[in-house]
Amino acid sequence: MKKSFYPYVLVCFLFVTFFSCSNTSRQSRQPVSAVTLQPLKKNYVFGEIVTVDVSTTVKNGEIKNVSVYYGDKLIKESGELNFSADVTFNMLGNNYLKVVATKTDGVENIRSFPVLTVSDVVPKQYSYSVINNYPHLKTSYTQGLEYYNNFFYEGTGEYGKSMLLKVNPSTGKAIQEYSLNNTYFGEGITILNDKIYQITYKEQTGFVYNIDNFALIDSFRFASKEGWGLTNDGTNLIMSDGTNVLTWIDPDNFSVIKSVQVSNNTEPVYNINELEYIDGKILANIYTTELIVEIDAETGKVLSEINLNGILNMYKSSSESVDYMNGIAYDKLNKRLFVTGKWWPKLFEIKLNELE
């Protein structure tokens, strides 16, 4: 019995020893960093400088380096276990701080910390005056609006009813139109280099048309789960997707150039819908409201808020069914601003009045 028992015990011992050694928790070998922000706040203001204190513990082995990132930007790399780094929060919205601690054997640990940064600008407040009003097709569920060469171009939505229209301003009637396939829900449009670009709601698909005859000349895919508004800065397309993010897209190969988060001085601004780019600023409808915000295209800061409350009141009867405001167009030559909405009977030229 002894001859058969001891080999069995030895085999078990070796098996347990091997199993324990080969399955040593990788986590126990990882360096662990403790991070403290000074000051520690719920929201930070654009341009605010924050001190990041990093303290790293290594249970075994040696540290190679500890790196601090703000978004994808490296702020500081150090071979010390304890150090500090100053970070300027110059990206709006929801971003992150990341600390990567790496040992000489390659084992690393990554810790991320969300950071919410709001604008340092208090938005100016504007009301409006109606300069002119024009007829607007009640059948148009307006998703995109452009003024180009004395005509309105309009993209409309809803499955089975989505269209691209060229509209005579004096009559409000379409003089040229293109119907999207019933599987597409049309959204924002923009005109760039004599082409019309149109995106769709949930299909992650955009279309490119010849502006002269509405011939479909190209299509493209985009990564955002939803497409809402579309404009351009003269070089690239700018798209909204219902969040607080604006995305710049190359109009030739449709790659993403950059993205910017939009925020006012208290919080990120969501439900950004139809867009119009004007001299480095972007006007945007905020979905389900009668509010238009003016956004700095470089930073995403909300510079002003335009309240168009009541603009449609005197132009519709109680029996008429209308939907939310949506549609902003700009006449660059004559510096005229136009607005309308989904199923609205009117399209308005307005003047902005700054409030004291």
C-alpha positions in Angstrom: 0.0 0.0 0.0 2.9 2.4 0.8 4.4 1.9 -2.6 1.1 2.8 -4.4 0.1 5.6 -2.0 3.2 7.8 -2.0 3.5 8.1 -5.8 -0.1 9.0 -5.8 0.4 11.7 -3.2 3.5 13.0 -5.1 1.6 13.1 -8.4 -1.2 15.1 -6.7 1.3 17.5 -5.0 3.1 18.1 -8.3 -0.2 18.6 -10.1 -1.5 21.1 -7.5 1.9 22.9 -7.5 1.9 23.2 -11.2 -1.7 24.3 -11.4 -1.2 26.9 -8.8 1.9 28.3 -10.3 0.7 28.3 -13.9 -2.6 30.0 -12.9 -1.3 32.7 -10.7 -3.7 35.5 -11.0 -2.5 37.9 -13.6 -4.3 40.6 -11.7 -2.0 40.0 -8.6 1.0 40.7 -10.9 -0.4 43.9 -12.3 0.7 47.3 -11.0 -2.2 49.2 -9.4 -2.5 53.0 -9.7 -4.5 55.3 -7.4 -5.5 58.5 -9.0 -6.7 61.8 -7.4 -7.9 64.9 -9.1 -7.4 68.3 -7.6 -9.9 69.9 -7.5 -12.4 67.0 -7.6 -15.6 68.2 -9.2 -18.7 66.8 -10.9 -18.2 69.2 -13.9 -15.2 71.1 -15.1 -15.1 74.2 -17.1 -13.4 74.4 -20.5 -9.8 75.6 -20.0 -9.7 74.6 -16.4 -6.3 73.2 -15.2 -6.5 70.2 -13.0 -3.7 68.4 -11.1 -3.6 64.6 -11.4 -1.8 62.9 -8.6 -0.8 59.3 -9.4 0.4 56.7 -6.9 1.3 53.3 -8.2 1.9 50.0 -6.2 3.9 47.1 -7.6 3.6 43.8 -5.7 6.4 42.1 -7.6 8.8 43.1 -10.3 9.7 46.7 -11.3 7.8 49.5 -13.0 8.8 50.5 -16.5 6.7 53.6 -16.8 3.4 55.2 -15.9 1.6 57.3 -18.5 -1.3 59.8 -18.1 -3.6 60.4 -21.1 -6.3 63.0 -21.6 -8.5 61.4 -24.3 -5.9 60.1 -26.7 -3.3 62.8 -25.9 -0.3 61.8 -23.8 0.1 64.3 -20.9 3.0 62.8 -19.0 5.1 59.6 -18.8 7.2 58.8 -15.8 9.3 56.0 -14.4 8.4 57.1 -10.9 5.7 55.4 -8.8 4.4 58.7 -7.4 4.2 61.9 -9.4 1.8 64.7 -10.5 0.7 66.1 -13.8 -1.3 69.2 -14.8 -4.0 68.7 -17.4 -5.9 71.5 -19.2 -9.5 70.3 -19.9 -9.9 71.7 -23.4 -12.3 69.2 -24.8 -16.0 69.6 -24.2 -18.5 67.0 -23.1 -17.8 63.5 -21.9 -14.1 62.5 -22.1 -11.7 60.6 -19.9 -8.4 60.5 -18.1 -6.4 57.3 -18.5 -3.5 56.0 -16.5 -1.4 53.2 -17.9 1.1 51.5 -15.6 3.5 49.1 -17.3 6.1 46.8 -15.6 9.4 45.8 -17.1 8.0 42.4 -17.9 5.3 44.0 -20.0 2.4 43.4 -17.6 0.3 46.5 -17.4 -2.8 47.9 -15.8 -5.1 50.6 -17.3 -7.5 52.8 -15.3 -9.9 55.2 -16.9 -11.8 58.1 -15.3 -14.7 59.9 -16.9 -14.4 63.7 -17.1 -17.3 66.0 -18.0 -16.3 69.5 -19.2 -18.8 72.3 -20.0 -18.3 75.5 -21.9 -16.8 78.6 -20.4 -19.2 80.8 -22.4 -22.6 82.0 -21.2 -24.8 81.8 -24.3 -26.3 85.1 -25.6 -30.1 85.1 -25.8 -32.0 86.0 -28.9 -35.7 86.5 -29.8 -36.8 87.0 -33.4 -38.8 89.1 -35.8 -40.6 87.7 -38.9 -39.5 89.5 -42.0 -41.4 87.5 -44.6 -43.3 84.3 -44.8 -43.6 81.8 -47.7 -45.9 78.9 -48.5 -44.6 75.5 -47.4 -45.9 72.1 -48.5 -48.0 70.7 -45.7 -47.1 67.2 -46.9 -43.3 67.8 -46.3 -42.0 66.2 -43.1 -39.0 68.5 -43.2 -35.6 67.0 -42.3 -33.2 69.2 -44.2 -33.4 72.6 -45.8 -31.1 74.5 -48.1 -31.3 77.8 -50.0 -29.3 77.7 -53.3 -29.5 79.8 -56.5 -32.8 81.3 -55.5 -34.5 78.0 -54.8 -35.2 76.0 -51.6 -33.9 72.4 -51.6 -35.6 70.2 -49.1 -35.1 66.7 -47.8 -38.2 65.0 -46.2 -38.7 62.0 -44.0 -41.0 59.1 -43.1 -40.8 55.6 -44.6 -42.5 55.5 -48.0 -42.7 59.3 -48.2 -39.1 60.4 -48.1 -38.1 62.7 -50.9 -35.6 65.3 -52.2 -37.3 68.4 -53.5 -36.4 71.6 -55.4 -39.0 74.2 -54.3 -40.1 77.5 -55.8 -40.1 80.0 -52.9 -43.0 82.1 -54.1 -45.4 79.1 -54.5 -44.0 76.6 -52.1 -44.5 73.9 -54.8 -41.9 71.4 -55.9 -40.6 71.9 -59.4 -38.3 68.9 -59.2 -38.3 65.8 -57.0 -36.8 62.4 -56.2 -38.4 59.7 -54.1 -36.3 57.5 -51.9 -36.8 53.8 -51.8 -39.5 52.8 -49.2 -36.9 51.2 -47.0 -35.2 54.6 -46.3 -36.2 57.3 -43.9 -34.8 60.6 -45.3 -33.0 63.0 -43.0 -30.6 66.0 -43.4 -29.3 67.4 -46.7 -26.5 69.7 -47.8 -25.2 71.1 -51.1 -21.4 71.0 -51.8 -19.6 71.4 -55.1 -22.8 71.1 -57.1 -23.8 67.9 -55.4 -26.6 67.2 -53.0 -25.8 65.0 -50.0 -28.6 63.3 -48.1 -28.4 61.0 -45.1 -31.0 58.5 -43.7 -32.3 57.9 -40.2 -31.5 54.3 -39.1 -30.1 52.8 -42.3 -26.5 54.2 -41.8 -26.6 55.2 -45.5 -26.2 58.4 -47.4 -26.8 59.4 -51.0 -25.2 61.8 -53.4 -27.1 63.4 -56.2 -26.4 65.6 -59.2 -27.9 69.0 -58.4 -29.1 69.6 -61.9 -31.2 66.6 -62.5 -31.3 64.8 -59.1 -29.6 61.8 -60.7 -28.2 59.4 -58.0 -24.5 59.3 -58.5 -23.1 57.7 -55.4 -24.0 56.3 -52.0 -22.0 55.9 -48.8 -22.1 54.3 -45.3 -21.6 56.1 -42.0 -20.7 54.7 -38.6 -23.2 56.6 -36.4 -26.2 54.5 -35.5 -28.6 57.3 -36.6 -28.4 60.1 -39.1 -30.1 63.4 -38.2 -28.8 66.7 -39.6 -26.3 67.5 -42.3 -24.4 70.7 -43.4 -20.9 71.5 -44.7 -18.1 74.0 -44.1 -17.1 74.4 -47.7 -14.7 71.4 -47.5 -16.2 68.6 -45.4 -19.7 67.4 -44.5 -20.8 67.9 -40.9 -23.4 65.5 -39.5 -25.5 65.2 -36.3 -26.8 61.9 -35.0 -29.2 63.0 -32.2 -26.5 63.0 -29.5 -24.3 66.0 -28.5 -21.7 65.0 -31.1 -21.0 66.6 -34.5 -18.9 64.6 -37.0 -16.9 65.9 -39.9 -16.9 63.6 -42.9 -14.8 63.7 -46.1 -17.2 64.2 -49.0 -15.1 62.1 -51.4 -14.1 59.0 -49.5 -16.6 59.5 -46.6 -13.9 58.9 -43.9 -14.3 60.6 -40.5 -12.1 63.7 -40.2 -12.9 64.6 -36.6 -15.8 64.9 -34.1 -16.7 67.7 -31.7 -19.0 67.5 -28.6 -21.4 70.3 -28.1 -22.0 71.8 -24.6 -23.4 75.0 -23.1 -22.1 76.4 -19.8 -24.0 73.9 -17.7 -24.3 70.6 -19.6 -23.8 68.8 -22.9 -26.5 69.6 -25.5 -28.3 66.6 -26.9 -31.0 66.1 -29.7 -29.0 68.2 -32.1 -31.0 67.9 -35.3 -31.0 70.0 -38.6 -27.8 72.0 -39.2 -26.7 75.1 -41.1 -23.1 76.3 -41.3 -22.6 80.1 -41.4 -19.2 81.7 -41.2 -17.5 79.3 -38.8 -20.7 78.8 -36.7 -23.3 76.1 -36.9 -27.0 76.8 -36.3 -28.9 73.7 -35.0 -32.4 72.8 -34.3 -32.9 71.1 -30.9 -35.4 68.4 -31.5 -38.8 68.6 -29.8 -38.2 72.3 -29.0 -38.5 75.7 -30.7 -34.9 76.4 -29.8 -32.0 77.0 -32.2 -28.5 77.0 -30.8 -25.5 78.7 -32.4 -22.4 76.5 -32.0 -18.7 77.4 -32.5 -17.6 74.9 -35.1 -14.1 74.6 -33.7 -14.8 73.9 -30.1 -18.5 72.9 -29.8 -19.3 75.7 -27.4 -22.9 77.0 -27.6 -22.5 80.7 -28.3 -26.1 81.7 -28.3 -29.7 80.4 -28.0 -32.5 81.6 -30.2 -36.0 81.1 -28.9 -38.6 80.9 -31.7 -41.5 80.2 -29.4 -44.9 81.0 -31.0 -43.6 81.6 -34.5 -46.3 79.4 -36.1 -49.2 80.4 -33.9 -50.9 82.9 -36.2 -50.4 80.8 -39.3 -52.1 77.6 -38.4 -55.6 76.6 -37.3 -56.4 74.4 -34.3 -57.5 71.7 -36.7 -54.2 71.5 -38.5 -51.7 68.9 -37.5 -48.1 70.0 -37.4 -44.9 68.6 -35.9 -41.7 70.0 -34.5 -39.6 72.9 -35.8 -37.0 71.5 -38.1 -35.3 73.3 -41.1 -32.7 76.1 -41.2 -31.5 77.7 -44.5 -29.3 80.7 -45.2 -29.0 82.9 -48.2 -25.3 83.8 -48.2 -25.6 86.5 -50.9 -28.4 88.5 -49.2 -27.7 87.3 -45.6 -31.2 86.0 -45.1 -32.1 83.3 -42.5 -35.0 81.0 -43.1 -36.7 78.5 -40.8 -39.6 76.0 -41.0 -40.8 72.7 -39.5 -42.3 69.3 -40.2 -45.7 69.6 -41.9 -45.7 73.4 -41.4 -47.9 75.5 -43.7 -45.3 78.3 -43.7 -41.6 78.9 -44.1 -40.3 82.1 -42.4 -37.5 84.6 -43.1 -36.5 85.9 -39.7 -34.3 88.5 -38.1 -32.6 87.8 -34.7 -32.9 90.2 -31.9 -30.4 90.0 -29.0 -32.0 90.3 -25.6 -30.5 92.5 -22.9 
